[in-house]
């Protein structure tokens, strides 16, 4: 039974798409202007990267126009969400998810969506494979984190902005740790927990 793995795949795809859309909206708000270079901040002035926990949403783009780049990031983010939700289980579904994730990187969708998208691409590739039952103690331990890793990510997406608003200095002081835990650690844990829960349910 692969329901946990399928839910995890859909959730992470939607999560990555939403963050990419956020990048796109901020880029659109900067208007019909050129980025500072290949690397730029999606949130423009007066935002200063060293003064805020989100570092002004760093991104990169091959498009020399922030308005166009923002529209492209929002469109690609929406496509990623829809694909993860409705089509990822189809043949080449995982490959398409990976292509969409890499495309986000090139049009200003940010770096976190690409990491999460590529992580879920690995998960999507396992949807068509048989699940071996059981698993050792390690798999059973990891299965306990499903769906709680997903719940934490769902709470963090809006909650981080609220915490950043009211506790800006505290969030900035631990921004590196927050990035490692929520942007790197939790997506990986969610994938492992979803795979583990699928195994113990067989």
C-alpha positions in Angstrom: 0.0 0.0 0.0 1.6 3.3 -1.1 -0.9 5.8 0.1 1.5 7.5 2.6 4.2 7.8 -0.2 1.6 9.2 -2.6 0.4 11.7 -0.1 3.9 12.8 0.7 4.7 13.2 -3.0 1.6 15.4 -3.6 2.2 17.4 -0.5 5.9 18.2 -1.2 5.1 19.1 -4.8 2.4 21.5 -3.6 4.8 22.9 -0.9 7.6 23.5 -3.4 5.1 25.1 -5.9 3.8 27.5 -3.3 7.2 28.7 -2.3 8.1 29.2 -6.0 4.9 31.2 -6.4 5.8 33.4 -3.5 9.2 34.1 -5.2 7.3 34.9 -8.4 4.9 37.3 -6.6 7.8 39.2 -5.0 9.5 39.5 -8.4 6.4 40.7 -10.1 6.1 43.4 -7.4 9.6 44.7 -8.4 8.1 45.5 -11.7 9.5 45.8 -15.2 13.2 46.0 -14.2 16.3 44.0 -14.7 17.7 41.8 -11.9 21.1 42.7 -10.4 22.6 39.7 -12.2 22.2 36.0 -12.5 21.7 35.9 -8.7 19.3 38.3 -7.1 16.8 38.8 -4.3 13.2 38.1 -5.1 12.2 40.7 -2.4 13.5 44.0 -3.5 14.5 47.1 -1.6 14.1 48.1 1.2 14.6 44.5 2.1 18.2 43.8 3.2 19.3 40.1 3.1 21.5 40.3 6.2 18.7 41.9 8.3 15.8 39.4 7.8 15.5 35.7 8.5 14.4 34.8 4.9 17.4 36.7 3.4 15.0 38.4 0.9 14.3 35.2 -0.9 17.5 34.7 -2.9 17.0 33.3 -6.4 18.5 33.1 -9.9 17.1 33.6 -13.3 18.1 33.5 -17.0 15.4 36.0 -17.8 16.7 39.6 -17.7 13.4 41.0 -16.6 11.9 40.6 -13.1 8.3 41.0 -14.1 8.6 38.3 -16.8 10.7 36.1 -14.5 8.1 36.5 -11.7 5.3 35.5 -14.0 7.3 32.5 -15.3 8.1 31.4 -11.7 4.4 31.6 -10.7 3.3 29.7 -13.7 5.9 27.0 -13.3 5.1 26.7 -9.6 1.5 26.2 -10.4 2.3 23.6 -13.0 4.5 21.8 -10.4 1.7 21.8 -7.9 -0.9 20.4 -10.4 1.5 17.8 -11.7 2.3 16.5 -8.2 -1.3 16.4 -7.2 -2.9 14.9 -10.3 -0.3 13.4 -12.7 2.8 12.3 -10.9 1.8 8.7 -10.8 1.7 8.4 -14.6 4.5 7.1 -16.7 7.5 9.5 -16.6 5.7 11.4 -13.9 8.8 11.6 -11.8 10.9 12.8 -14.7 8.5 15.5 -15.5 8.5 16.6 -11.9 12.3 16.9 -12.0 12.2 18.9 -15.2 9.7 21.3 -13.7 11.8 21.7 -10.6 15.0 22.5 -12.5 13.0 24.9 -14.7 11.9 26.7 -11.5 15.6 27.3 -10.7 16.2 29.0 -14.0 13.2 31.4 -13.9 13.5 32.8 -10.4 11.6 30.2 -8.5 14.2 30.1 -5.7 16.5 27.4 -4.4 14.4 25.7 -1.7 11.6 24.7 -4.2 14.2 23.1 -6.4 15.7 21.0 -3.5 12.2 20.0 -2.4 11.1 19.3 -5.9 14.1 17.1 -6.7 13.7 15.3 -3.4 10.1 14.5 -4.3 11.2 13.4 -7.7 13.0 10.5 -6.1 9.8 9.7 -4.2 7.8 9.8 -7.3 10.1 7.4 -9.0 9.2 4.8 -6.4 5.4 5.0 -6.8 5.5 2.5 -9.6 7.7 0.0 -7.8 6.4 -2.8 -5.5 6.7 -2.2 -1.8 8.5 -4.8 0.2 6.7 -5.5 3.4 7.9 -5.2 7.0 11.2 -3.5 7.4 13.5 -3.4 10.4 13.4 -1.3 13.5 14.8 1.7 11.7 11.9 1.7 9.2 9.4 1.3 12.0 11.0 4.2 13.9 10.9 6.5 10.8 7.3 5.6 10.1 6.3 7.3 13.4 7.2 10.6 11.9 4.5 10.3 9.2 2.4 12.5 8.8 3.9 14.7 11.5 6.8 15.9 9.3 4.2 17.1 6.8 2.1 18.8 9.4 5.1 20.7 10.7 5.9 21.8 7.2 2.3 22.9 6.6 2.4 25.0 9.8 5.8 26.4 9.0 4.9 27.8 5.6 2.6 30.6 7.0 3.9 30.4 10.6 7.4 31.5 9.7 6.1 34.8 8.4 4.1 35.4 11.6 7.1 34.5 13.8 9.4 36.7 11.6 7.0 39.6 12.0 6.8 39.4 15.8 10.2 37.9 16.6 12.4 39.2 13.8 15.7 39.4 15.8 15.3 35.9 17.2 14.4 34.4 13.8 17.4 36.2 12.3 19.8 34.8 15.0 18.8 31.2 14.2 18.1 31.6 10.5 20.8 29.1 9.5 19.4 26.5 11.9 15.8 27.1 10.6 17.0 26.7 7.0 18.6 23.4 7.8 15.7 22.0 9.8 12.7 23.2 7.8 14.0 23.6 4.3 16.4 20.6 4.2 15.8 18.3 7.1 12.0 18.1 7.1 11.5 17.4 3.4 14.0 14.6 3.6 12.4 13.2 6.8 9.0 13.4 5.2 10.1 11.3 2.3 11.8 8.7 4.5 8.8 8.6 6.8 6.3 8.2 3.9 8.4 5.4 2.5 8.7 3.7 5.9 4.9 4.0 6.6 4.2 2.5 3.2 6.4 -0.5 4.1 5.0 -1.2 7.6 1.4 -1.0 6.2 2.0 -3.7 3.6 
